[in-house]
Amino acid sequence: MGETEVWSEEMGTLYLTTPGSTLTKNGEALKVYVPAEGETPERKVTIPLHKITQVVVLGNITITTPVLWTLLERDVGVTYLTGPGRFMGHLGPALSRNGQLRLAQHQAHHDPTRRMEMARACVVGKLHNMRVLLMRFARKEDNPVIQEAVESLARSKKEAAEVTPDGTLPADPEHPQAGSTWGTLLGYEGSGSAAYFKSFGALLREGWVFPGRNRRPPTDPVNALLSFAYTLLHNQMLSAVQTVGLDPYVGFLHGTQYGKPAMSLDLMEEMRPVLADSVVLTVINKQIIKPDDFEEELGAYRLNDKGRRSFLEQWEARLETELQHPVFSYKVTYRRALEMQARLAARWLLGEIPAYPPLLVR
């Protein structure tokens, strides 16, 4: 593992994290050049091309055109994030040739019943997995805050699963009319999420404080970790959606707006607790990330270079963790599970299965 980039042969994803670095091509390998700075000498790292499945760029880093051409030819996506980890864009291979799938996706988007079915599945999956994570990480079974949240999430999940479409589509799915079925569904999601984040701080190691969810910018270290983890998860889900051939900008739960990848946001909802939140709890409670791994500027927090590398290592380790897929009943990595969920969504859209099954962990 280098000091300036996060990479190992087990990962597949190359994270470029040092400002001023350059990525070039040399035969069947990529070379990362890091210029000298102060007393630190220049460095060169060589990585075999065939081992790279994805490249993530954080901050001011140069990738040459031959590298981009080669990555696109090999269906390797490149994601650009700011230094603090805000998603800026994704460069991927040519659009899938599966026009029938995208037509089916657009038709379902305009069908009130089918749109509600997909949105409901996303909400149910998210609430279920939030509840499971609370029960997994609770240090004390008799903690009343956690127990109350677990019970609240169980109720919200049951009620969300029973919401049925009324045959109408809201003008704005994220801010629907009060009393509508869309408003009811989002109300259950909101109440469950509120209970979840109210209890989230009780899962943290002593000395860490979670004031509640905030973002843009995150104003405390825990929220900085959550925001960074959600950005990384969205990047993975976006890649999976594009690999399958879905239109990332036409969603069901999230409103379809210019430049908003609603479909990938839909499918990542059920994965937030088991991937993003789980990694945040792990790095805090195992003291992998410590308070001195953050920088604060004008009230906004972000990971420093050392903290970011430590977090990315744990993130990749989590993606490679295996679980037994509840639909297929065999073990897959979480990385593979993301693509499998996108493929299940595609099968539902094409009428090959009766409903989209969210990934419900145990």
C-alpha positions in Angstrom: 0.0 0.0 0.0 1.5 3.3 -1.0 1.6 6.4 1.1 -0.1 8.6 -1.6 -2.6 6.3 -3.2 -5.0 3.7 -1.9 -4.5 0.4 -3.8 -4.0 -3.2 -3.3 -4.4 -6.1 -5.7 -7.4 -7.4 -3.7 -9.2 -4.0 -4.2 -9.6 -3.5 -7.9 -10.3 0.1 -7.3 -7.5 2.6 -7.6 -8.0 5.7 -5.4 -5.8 8.7 -6.4 -5.6 11.0 -3.4 -2.5 13.1 -3.6 -2.9 16.6 -5.3 -0.4 17.2 -8.1 -0.1 13.5 -9.0 -0.2 12.3 -12.6 -1.5 9.0 -14.0 0.1 7.8 -17.2 0.1 4.7 -19.3 3.2 2.5 -19.9 2.4 -0.6 -22.0 0.0 -2.8 -20.0 0.4 -0.9 -16.8 -0.5 2.5 -15.3 2.0 4.7 -13.6 1.3 7.1 -10.8 3.8 9.9 -10.6 3.9 11.9 -7.4 6.2 15.0 -7.5 8.6 15.8 -4.7 7.3 18.1 -2.0 9.5 19.6 0.7 11.7 16.8 2.1 9.5 14.1 0.5 11.1 12.7 -2.6 9.2 12.1 -5.8 7.5 8.7 -6.1 6.5 6.4 -9.0 4.1 3.5 -8.6 3.3 0.9 -11.3 -0.1 -0.9 -11.3 -1.0 -3.6 -13.8 -3.9 -2.6 -16.0 -5.7 -5.9 -15.9 -6.1 -5.6 -12.1 -8.0 -2.3 -12.2 -11.8 -2.3 -12.2 -12.4 1.3 -11.3 -10.5 4.6 -10.8 -11.6 7.2 -8.2 -9.9 10.6 -8.4 -10.0 12.9 -5.3 -8.9 16.5 -6.0 -6.4 18.0 -8.4 -4.9 15.0 -10.2 -4.0 14.7 -13.9 -5.0 11.6 -16.0 -3.6 11.6 -19.5 -5.8 11.0 -22.5 -4.2 7.6 -23.4 -5.1 6.4 -19.9 -8.7 7.5 -20.3 -9.0 5.9 -23.7 -7.6 2.6 -22.4 -9.8 2.6 -19.3 -12.9 3.3 -21.5 -11.9 0.5 -23.9 -11.8 -1.9 -20.9 -15.1 -0.7 -19.5 -13.3 0.8 -16.4 -15.1 3.9 -15.1 -13.4 7.0 -13.7 -15.1 8.9 -10.9 -14.1 12.5 -10.0 -14.6 13.7 -6.4 -13.4 17.0 -4.8 -10.7 16.8 -2.2 -13.3 16.7 0.6 -15.1 13.9 -1.2 -18.0 15.6 -3.0 -19.2 13.8 -6.1 -18.4 15.8 -9.3 -19.0 13.4 -12.2 -18.4 10.0 -13.6 -16.7 9.0 -16.9 -17.9 5.6 -18.1 -17.9 3.5 -21.2 -20.5 3.9 -24.0 -24.1 3.5 -23.1 -25.5 0.0 -23.1 -27.1 -1.2 -26.3 -30.2 -2.5 -24.4 -32.7 0.1 -25.6 -35.6 -2.2 -24.6 -34.6 -2.0 -20.9 -34.4 1.8 -20.9 -37.8 2.0 -22.7 -39.3 -0.3 -20.0 -37.7 1.9 -17.3 -39.2 5.0 -18.8 -42.7 3.4 -19.1 -42.6 2.2 -15.5 -41.5 5.7 -14.4 -44.7 7.1 -15.9 -47.0 4.3 -14.5 -48.2 5.4 -11.0 -48.7 1.8 -9.8 -45.3 0.5 -10.9 -43.5 3.6 -9.7 -45.0 3.2 -6.3 -44.1 -0.5 -6.2 -40.4 0.3 -6.8 -40.4 3.3 -4.4 -42.0 1.2 -1.7 -39.5 -1.6 -2.1 -36.6 0.9 -1.7 -38.1 2.4 1.4 -38.9 -1.0 3.0 -35.4 -2.2 2.2 -33.8 0.9 3.8 -36.0 0.7 7.0 -35.3 -3.1 7.4 -31.6 -2.7 7.1 -31.5 0.3 9.4 -33.2 -1.8 12.1 -30.8 -4.7 11.6 -27.8 -2.4 11.9 -29.0 -1.0 15.2 -29.5 -4.5 16.6 -26.0 -5.6 15.4 -24.1 -2.6 16.8 -26.0 -2.0 20.0 -23.5 -2.3 22.9 -26.3 -2.7 25.5 -29.5 -4.7 24.8 -31.3 -2.6 27.4 -30.4 0.8 25.9 -33.9 2.4 25.8 -32.9 4.8 23.0 -31.8 2.0 20.7 -34.7 -0.2 21.7 -37.2 2.5 21.0 -35.7 3.1 17.5 -35.7 -0.6 16.7 -39.4 -0.7 17.5 -40.2 2.5 15.6 -38.4 1.1 12.5 -40.3 -2.1 12.7 -43.6 -0.2 12.7 -42.5 2.1 9.9 -41.4 -0.8 7.8 -44.7 -2.6 8.3 -46.7 0.5 7.5 -44.6 1.4 4.5 -45.0 -2.2 3.1 -48.8 -1.7 3.2 -49.0 1.5 1.3 -50.8 1.0 -2.0 -50.8 3.4 -5.0 -53.8 5.7 -5.6 -53.3 5.9 -9.4 -51.8 9.4 -9.4 -48.3 10.7 -9.7 -47.1 13.6 -7.6 -45.8 16.6 -9.3 -42.7 16.5 -7.1 -42.1 13.0 -5.7 -39.8 14.3 -2.9 -42.4 16.9 -1.7 -45.8 15.3 -2.4 -49.1 16.6 -1.4 -50.0 15.9 2.3 -52.3 12.9 2.6 -51.4 11.4 -0.7 -50.1 7.8 -0.8 -46.7 9.3 -1.8 -46.8 11.6 1.2 -47.7 8.6 3.4 -44.8 6.5 2.1 -42.3 9.3 2.5 -43.7 10.0 6.0 -43.0 6.4 7.1 -39.5 6.7 5.6 -39.0 10.0 7.4 -40.2 8.8 10.8 -38.1 5.7 10.6 -35.0 7.6 9.5 -35.5 10.2 12.3 -35.7 7.4 14.9 -32.6 5.7 13.4 -30.4 8.8 13.5 -31.7 9.8 16.9 -30.2 6.6 18.2 -27.1 6.5 16.0 -24.9 8.3 18.6 -25.6 5.6 21.1 -23.7 3.1 18.9 -20.5 5.2 18.9 -17.4 4.7 21.1 -17.3 7.0 24.1 -15.9 10.4 23.3 -17.6 10.7 19.9 -20.7 13.0 19.6 -23.4 12.8 16.9 -25.7 15.8 17.0 -28.0 14.5 14.3 -27.6 14.2 10.6 -26.4 17.3 8.8 -24.6 17.9 5.5 -23.4 20.4 2.9 -21.1 20.9 4.6 -21.0 18.4 7.5 -20.4 20.3 10.7 -18.9 17.5 12.9 -16.6 14.5 12.3 -19.3 11.8 12.3 -21.3 13.6 9.7 -18.2 14.1 7.6 -17.7 10.4 7.7 -21.3 9.6 6.8 -21.2 12.1 3.9 -18.0 10.7 2.5 -19.3 7.1 2.8 -22.5 8.0 1.0 -20.5 9.6 -1.8 -18.4 6.4 -2.2 -21.6 4.2 -2.1 -23.3 6.4 -4.7 -20.2 6.0 -6.9 -20.4 2.2 -6.7 -24.1 2.1 -7.3 -23.9 4.5 -10.3 -21.3 2.2 -11.8 -23.5 -0.8 -11.3 -26.6 0.9 -12.8 -24.6 1.9 -15.9 -23.1 -1.6 -16.2 -26.5 -3.2 -16.3 -27.8 -0.7 -18.9 -30.3 1.3 -16.8 -30.8 5.0 -17.3 -29.2 6.4 -14.1 -31.2 9.7 -14.4 -34.7 8.2 -14.4 -35.8 7.0 -10.9 -38.8 6.1 -8.9 -38.4 7.1 -5.3 -36.3 10.1 -6.0 -37.5 12.9 -8.3 -36.2 13.0 -11.8 -34.4 16.3 -12.2 -31.7 17.6 -14.5 -28.3 16.2 -13.6 -29.6 14.1 -10.7 -28.9 10.3 -11.0 -32.2 9.3 -9.4 -32.0 5.6 -10.3 -28.7 5.0 -8.6 -29.9 7.1 -5.6 -33.0 4.8 -5.4 -31.0 1.6 -5.4 -28.4 2.8 -2.9 -31.1 3.5 -0.2 -31.3 -0.1 1.0 -27.4 -0.3 1.0 -26.8 2.8 3.2 -27.0 1.1 6.6 -25.2 -2.2 5.7 -22.3 -0.5 3.8 -21.9 3.2 4.5 -23.1 3.4 8.1 -21.5 0.1 9.0 -18.1 1.3 7.9 -18.5 4.5 9.8 -19.3 2.7 13.0 -16.4 0.3 12.4 -13.7 2.9 11.9 -14.8 4.9 14.9 -15.4 2.0 17.4 -12.2 0.2 16.4 -10.3 3.5 16.6 -9.1 3.2 13.0 -10.2 6.8 12.6 -9.4 9.2 15.4 -10.3 12.9 16.1 -6.9 14.0 14.8 -7.7 12.5 11.3 -10.0 15.5 10.6 -9.5 19.0 9.4 -11.9 21.9 10.3 -12.4 25.0 8.3 -15.1 27.6 8.8 -17.1 25.1 10.8 -17.0 22.4 8.2 -15.2 19.1 8.8 -13.4 16.8 6.4 -10.9 13.9 6.6 -7.3 14.7 6.2 -5.0 12.7 3.9 -4.1 10.1 6.5 -7.7 9.7 7.6 -9.0 9.4 4.1 -6.6 6.6 3.2 -7.5 4.7 6.4 -11.2 5.1 5.6 -10.8 4.0 2.0 -9.0 0.9 3.1 -11.9 -0.1 5.4 -14.4 0.8 2.7 -12.8 -1.5 0.2 -12.5 -4.3 2.8 -16.3 -3.9 3.4 -17.1 -4.1 -0.3 -15.1 -7.4 -0.4 -17.0 -8.9 2.6 -19.2 -11.8 1.6 -22.9 -12.2 2.5 -25.4 -14.8 1.5 -27.7 -13.2 -1.1 -31.3 -13.6 0.1 -32.7 -14.1 -3.4 -30.0 -16.4 -4.9 -29.0 -18.2 -1.7 -25.3 -18.2 -2.4 -22.4 -16.1 -1.2 -21.4 -12.9 -3.0 -19.3 -9.9 -2.0 -21.1 -6.6 -1.3 -19.5 -5.2 -4.4 -21.1 -7.9 -6.5 -24.4 -7.6 -4.6 -24.7 -3.9 -5.8 -24.7 -5.0 -9.4 -27.0 -7.9 -8.7 -29.6 -5.5 -7.2 -29.4 -3.4 -10.3 -29.9 -6.6 -12.4 -32.9 -7.5 -10.3 -34.4 -4.1 -11.0 -33.8 -4.6 -14.7 -35.5 -8.0 -14.6 -38.5 -6.5 -12.8 -38.7 -3.7 -15.4 -38.7 -6.2 -18.2 -41.4 -8.3 -16.6 -39.2 -11.3 -15.9 -40.0 -11.2 -12.1 -43.2 -9.9 -10.4 -41.5 -7.5 -8.0 -38.2 -5.9 -7.2 -36.7 -7.6 -4.1 -34.6 -5.2 -2.0 -31.5 -6.8 -0.4 -32.7 -7.5 3.2 -29.8 -8.5 5.5 -30.2 -10.6 8.6 
